[in-house]
């Protein structure tokens, strides 16, 4: 039995505290320009150094983290819900509905996700909500395929067949019986989705087609630091390290949830 990932959970709690609570107590400004403090290395005055405009990097990481985490959570939540609904529809109704959904999923999977993101973002002015929308509509396919597979198994269960023959309301069957059984898969997909969405936003912002100044995210901060990485390593290292910690922690938590789900399935089979 896999142990609960206390380290990963603690890291996530600390990062959320760092981004959403600590700015209320920190006196540094993420936007204040200081010509006399350009590209200063980490010190007691600026704990993580400053950028090319003399702005405090620690304060910028806090504010940028709020944007990155919000995009990651909202994108993963929306794509997971969409995938859940589509997957349940395919498994519950089957036949022609399932065939149509499979065609749509395969059509989306035909295009590499990141290039699809690039194609979509090139036609829109990037903002938080635009990125949430674009990442959401390119990230639901995996969830839909997993839920579809499980929904077929649930639909073939004797008690579900009896409920269908008894003309029990479809929504009641789905929300009362399907949703609880599929909850573990939903949470696994959601945690994976958050890390994937944060990486996608960071990649787009790094390429200069994601979040645009004066808004900031961890990807934007990395992008700003790439031109001076030889003399100011801290500008790219610290946001990159935070992205690594969040991604590592979420994947570790997803692995734990998946192992618990598999253990539950084995016990049910026994």
N, C-alpha and C positions, 0 to 999 in steps of 0.2 A: 504494500500500500504506500502510495506516494505521500510524503509529508506535506502539510500545508505550507506554502511558500511565504513564511513570515517576513523574510528579508525583502522580497519583491513587493509585498503589500505595504511594508513600512516605507520603502522607497517611494511608492506611489503616493502615499499619504503625505510624506514630507515634500514631494514635488508640488502637489496641489496646495499645500500650505505655503510653500515658497512663492507660488504664482498668484494665489488669490487672497491670502491673508497677510503675508509679510509686507506687501507694498503699503499697507496702512500704517506701518511702523517705521518703514525705511525712509530716510530723509532725502536720499539722492533722487534726482529727476532723470527720467528716461528721454526727455526732450530738450533739456537745457544745454545750449551750446557753450563751450568753454575754450576759447582760442589758446589759452595758456595751459591747457591740459590735454593736448592732442596726442593720442597713441601712447598714453602712459601705461607702463606695465602694472600688474597687480601690486597694490601697496596698502598701507593702513588707511590712507585717504580714499582710495578707490580699490576696494577689495579684489575686484576682478579686472581692473584696468579701465581704460577708456578707448573710444573709437576714433575715427579720423576727424570727427567734428568735436571731440572733447566730451562726448556724452558718456555718462557712467554706464558701464556694461552690465553691472549687476542689476540696476534698475531696468535696463532694456530687456534683460533676460526674463525678469518678472512679468513685464507687460507683454512681451512677445510670447511667453509661455501661455498666457491667458488665451491669446488668439490661436496658437497651435493646438492646445488642448480642446478648446471649444470646437474648432473645425474637426478634430479627430473624433470627439465624442458624438457630435451631432451627425456627422457623415456616417459613422458606424451605426448609430441608432436608426437613422432613416433607411440605410441600405439593408440592415438586418430585418427591420419591420417589413420592407418591401419584399425581401427574399422569403421571409416567413409566410407572408400572405400568398405569394405566387407559388411557393412550394406546397403549401397546404391545398391550394386550389387544384394543383396538378394531381396530388395524391388522393384527394377526396372525390373529385369529379371524374378523374381518369379519362379514358377514351379520347374523344376529339379535343377536349380542353387540354389534356396532358400533351397531346401531339403538338398543338399550337404553342404551348409554353416551351416545350423542348426546342422547337424551331427558333423561337425568340432568344432563348438562352444560348443556343449554339451560334446564332447570328452575332450576339454580343461578344461571345468568347472567340470569335474568328479574328477580331482585332486585338492586338496587344494593348493591354489596359493603359499603359503610360502614354502610348502614342495616341490612343483615343482621347485621353485627357488633354494632350497637347492640341489635338485637332479642335476639341470643343472650346478650350480656353482661348484659342486664337480668334474666335468669333465673338467673344464677350469681354467686357471690362472686368478684370479680376477684382473681387472683393470677398469678404468673409462668406457672405451668403451665396455668391456665385460659386465659390470653391466648394462649399458644402453641397450644393446642388449637383455640381459636376462629378465630384468624387462619389456621391451617393449613387448616381445613376450608372456608374461604371464599377460598382463594388458589390452588387446584390446577387450576382450569378452563382457564386460558390455557395452562399447561404441557401439559395433556392434549390440547388441540386441536392444538397444534404437533406433539407426538409422534405423535398419530394420523395426521396428514397425512404425516409422514416414514415412519411404519411401513407405510403403504399402499404407498409407493414401494419400500421394502425388501422387503416381502412379495411384490411382483411381480417381483423380480429372479430371473433364471433359477436361480441357485445355491440360493436359498431354496426355490423350488418343487421342485427336485431333492431337497433335504434332507427336505421334507415328504413327498414320494412315497416316500422311502426309510425312512419311519417313524422318523426320528431324534427323540430325546426333545425335547419342546417346550421345556422349561427350558434344555436345552443350546443349542438354536438361539437362544433369546432372549438368554441371558447371553453366549454366545460370539460372536454375529454382530450382533444388534440393539443390545445395550448399547454396544459400542465405537463404532458408527456414530452413535448418538444422544447420545453423551457431550457433544459441543460444544453442542447445544441444551440439554442438562441444565444445564450450567454457566452458559450465558447466562441461562436462566430463574432459576437459583438466585441469581445476583448481582442481577438485577432484583427478585427476591422479597425479598431481605434489606432493600433500601432501602424497598420497599413495606411490609414488616412493621414496620420501625422507625417509619415515618410513621403507620401505623395505630395502633400502640401509643401514640405521642405524641399523636395526635388524641384517642384514648379517654381517656388520662390527663389531657389538657388540659381535657376536658369533665367530669372528675371521676368517671368510671366505669371507669377503668383501674386501674393500680397504686395502692394506697392506703397512706398513711403507717402505720407508720414506714418501709416500703419506699419506695424512690425510683427514679425513672428520669428521663431528660431531659424527657419530657413532663410529669411531675409537677412538676419544678422550674420549667418554664415556666408551668404552671398556678398555682403558688404566687406567681409574680412578676407575674402579670397585674393583680392588684389594686393594686400599688404601682408600676406601670411608669412613671408620671409622675415619681416621685421616686427610683426605683431601677431604672434601665434595664438594669443589668448582670444582674439576676436572670433576665430573659427572653432577653436578647441572647446570652449565652454558650452556654447549652444549645441555643438555636435555631441558632446558628452551627455548633456541632458536628454537629447533625442535617443541616444543609446540606452540610457537608464530606463526611460519610459518604455521603449520598445522591448528591451530585455525583460522588464518586470511584467509587462502585459502578456508576453509570449509564455513566460514561466507560469503565470496565473492561468492562462489558457490550457497549458499542458496539465496542470493540476485538475482543472475542471473536467477535462477530457478523460483523465484517468479515473476520476470519481464516477463519471457517467458510464465508462466501460465496466467498472466494478459493479455498478448497479444493474447493468444489463446481464452480467454473468450470474449475479445472485437471483435475478428474476428467472433466468433460464433454468437454474437449479430448482 
